[in-house]
Amino acid sequence: MDIYNAIAKRVNKTFVHNQKYKIGEYKIVIPSSSNLPRNQRKHSLYDRFLPILASHLTSGTIIDVGANIGDTLAAMAQNCSNSFICIEPSDMFFNYLEENANSIQQKSGQQIKLIKEMIGCGCLSGSLMGNGSTAHLEITNNPILSKHVPLDTLIDKHSDIVLIKSDVDGFDFDVIRSSEETLIQSEPILFWENEIADDFQYEEYSKLYDFLEKKEYSNLYIFDNFGNLLVEESNFKTLRNINTYLYNMIKYKATRTFFYTDILASTEKRKSVVENAIADYKNNYIGKTK
């Protein structure tokens, strides 16, 4: 039996039923064990920035790597008219994504392409593990388990990619590095989950920053994992310092203040779009939370 199907079937046994969850004007199907409703009730800014950013995108395709059940798709799609490419490797979550994307596409008329692949440069080996809310890659030394596909190979070279969002639980560095040709061709805005749990990830993210600096991704905004804006108009030196602070809390079991960061980055090409979205978020969302 295929290892991913075996894992999905094992995880599926933990679910009793599905439920509907409203995101703006859309109702999506979510697993009963999903943490999304609780997180959004508890943290008023959780997952709230990307819909604001989407509202400032006038054309081009949005790529959602680690699309999970399609909750981010639902939040963004109702705020823009862009086309989407949603990528999710988990059998279980892809089933939810497919159902939710079909519903959104029928209502909005937007073009939504779904791809079931693990994205990366192909240098990592591992198996996909999951729980009721997310899935992550567990690194092993068995190369047979690696089925990573570079993002560049899935994108038409003539496409205008306006945004790449990546949320793959600690391996976003590999996703972004696998999109080098797309970064050169389109200079998309990048938004990734910057989670570090071990020395390997700490070092690989540092290499990613060197890679992005060479691609002139010099405009950075850093959010904490609850969605609040931590640092504006930042740089990779500051991001490296924050990484050290966060990783030291894990290594030395220090008191946790926040757990990871989300990073927004752009070149000069889309700098004004990012600045306008940040201003919108600050004025109309951060300043109005209760």
Steps between C-alpha positions, in 0.01 A plus 500: 500500500626848414642658816305825459169317464585288803574809708185675380283199591656481844445870560144482368407259778527789749215688331137449597338747264559814300363845566433818308702811580423848369786708359354827383237421237606136457418194707767234475508140622759439773597196710330489839844509662617814316662768718402780260176613672664499843809687380298769328273544803793523738735708282323780316782548246562133425511440120355846434771668293494297178139595411603866536802443276282322243272803478798703374594253223357613169618221268710185481488156661522424872680180600403341832751232603377301797141596422368255760117495488468822300435744786759749373362461149152584629626805686696638204268408212214716621729803509646479150434374148836327456547141388643248747727199503450309825745225593446247779670157529288343776231260379271597784535876472495491121152345514376797704686743274338349191149529641550855627678622186222364278243685708698825488558469126131447432406812696782731390581381149872528582745256346630267774749227410570228758825301516575212736880504543772558757698805391876537538837482328515122538789494747286395800369151573211433730142399558193714550358490852184673615238571763154651486620848401823475306758272342878516511802331349689257723857476372651152452802354323284296263514667155209286377264706718593829336252612237576870489432696182659842433242774486654630178405180317130552577477858375466613141803715417272766353282527811491819703535378857410785735518319837651179636364407843673205669400323820667160527594491868871570510607416144392815319864573420497199267176609331630849426839383379325267255335803334815683385393539137160629606663755731716622212214505249215649706654639822192394699428617851599229748319409821631203695476340842844534657500216754825359638515193723858368461855586391439379146205733445686787668788464255281443194295813563822699524598364158157601368560858612830508310313365197225765525743785558666412169154514340456850651214412734596791722157610629406293806216509750500261796184378674477293816313170476183663635483739205623820661758709317831464680745697284435727201738580214743245635799308365653154515742595779207579726324181393809294583509658847135417559563143382778467759271635771221258411728199458674566829163471676469149358861391558526631856135458604456869569160661554313515170374839388403408144575192295597590144475783251328559168706691246382732225768585242515678167735651248464861387260382226209450741620710793215749472240219503649363821520843662136573418388163637695553822352848544152357441560224755628741763228759454198278448582178682770522768359833619145367515546169680326453833 
